[in-house]
Amino acid sequence: MNRSSCILLLLLLTGCSSQHTPDFTASGYLADRGAVRIWRKEHAPQSTHLQTVYTPFSEAPSQTTDYQWQQGKLISIERHIVGSQPESVTLRFDQKGRMSFMQRQLENRREALSADAIALYQFDAGRMLNISNDLLKGRVRLLQGRWTPSGTVSLCSGEKASPGLDDNDMRYITRQQQEAGEPLSIAWLEAPGGTQLLLATQEDLCAAEPEADSF
């Protein structure tokens, strides 16, 4: 998940900046080794909740991270890694940036985090917030749903969509569908400059998609 990948995507997809950003948004980008989906909600007054889901292209486990800011200050980070060796990390900070709670939960034990590890989590939080800001300014929007053989998608919201994917993406989805032999979900990005496929997977992406009211 690096910033250069995000910048490259912006160069391909960005149009004019939007004048108004909704309180609840979804965006994302292609990283070097996987896809990153981002959901964001602005709560009044001056509170931001950001959730990122990193899905590797390899067999490596996916990870979900929730970040919370209040009045521009990072107050919590929660990361969950699934797979054969699950891991959860929880960090909480006060309004002065001081640590108030820290825990790393492994499958069979709990561990403390080093000062360097905590600093890295804080740096990553700021980086992801900046990336989210860039994507929203470029009007890069995430959509996902269940693929149908006709080429349309049943969005998680229940509506129908026809992604403007190129021939290579369509061939890739068709091949994945044939190999899987079962329904696929896809996630893609739309922006003023074009469309980008993020994921084509047997996982039901709608089952874990955040909803605005409960996010």
Order of alpha helices (4+ residues) and beta strands (2+ residues): alpha-beta-beta-beta-beta-beta-beta-beta-beta-alpha-beta-beta-beta-alpha-beta-beta
